[in-house]
Structures are given as C-alpha cells and as structure tokens.
Amino acid sequence: MLTLEELERRLRKPRPGRAILFVGAGFSDGATNILDQPLPLARNFAANLAQEIGERADLPLTLISEIYNEKHSDDTALISILKGTFSTKAITPAQAEILKYPWKRIYTTNYDDVSEQMPSPEGARPESFSRDSIPLSFEGSQRQIIHLNGYVGEITRDSAIDDFALTLTSYWDKSLFSSPWATTL
C-alpha cells in the first residue's frame, strides 16, 4: 500500500503538476452539502428520493430518478434536489490533504463539487468540465476537473437529461464511450 509520505514524494518529483487523480463516490464521504447534511452515496440519495415519492428504497438511482421525474409535474424539482444535495459547503481535512497536491487533472465519477473546493497549490481555481464538454486545450497550468457522470455546477434542465448519468435514459444515451472524453481517457 502506498503511504502518504511516498505519495507526497512521487507527486513532487520528478514531474510536479503532471499527475492525474481518479476519484469516485468514496472520495466525497464526510463532506457536507449546502443543506448542512453529509453528501450521500448514490444508493442513499436514491433511497431518499424513493421515500419522498413513496417507492421502495432499494430501487437503483437510475430507475428512481425516472419515477421521480414522472411523478412531478415540475421538471426542475429533481434539479433543485440535486443542487442542494451535491453542492458542497465543507470538505474534510483528508479531502483537503489530497486536493492540495499539484494535480494536472482530476477525473471524478461524482456529481458533487468536492474537488472544486480546493485551489491548486498556485492558488488558481480549477476549470470544471462534464462529459459533454471538453477543454479547448489540455495544456496550461490550470487544474482541470472532469466530471464523467455530470457536474452539479453546470446542471440545467437540459443537462440533467443530456449530460447527467442519472436516469436510465441518460445512462443508455450518453455513455462515457460516446462522449468527447472517450479518446482522451
């Protein structure tokens, strides 16, 4: 297992700012959202949605999101919940410790903005992208954060359908392999 000291050594030499980090759901564990609640895992978020609309709590997020949208006449209801649930208010010291390194790029499967909460070591705010947007350049000194399943900071009614891997439809229609990132990864 790689120790924190060994990770620090590897990140600082010989090529600082060239390392790439991949993070998933476990990375956001312990962060707090703007509702002063812990950021949930997908299964917990799905269970909360299911409870709100009187469905079984064991349904997968892809299915419960579809049902939630069908049961609400307001097509922005799910977007509001997503924004509140996955917009970060505070991160943990462990998350800050990992994010302080000079990552060139961070790929995340998370909708949340945990990775955006820490500027790069030079103090620059990161550039954030979702799977349907791609930077004009991969070069430069600014950290890039790529949200492979959608990004709460860019969510709109259209992007919730087109960009978020949230519902069954969006998973089938918008796989990572058909996105502009497929050849980059």
Secondary structure, 3 states (H helix, E strand, C coil): CCCHHHHHHHHHCCCCCCCEEEECHHHHCCCEECCCCECCCHHHHHHHHHHHHCCCCCCCHHHHHHHHHHHCCCCCHHHHHHHHHHCEEECCHHHHHHHCCCCCEEEECCCCCHHHHCCCCCCCCCEEEECCCCCCCCCCCCCEEEECCCCHHHCCHHHHHHCCCCCHHHHHHCCHHHCCCCCCC
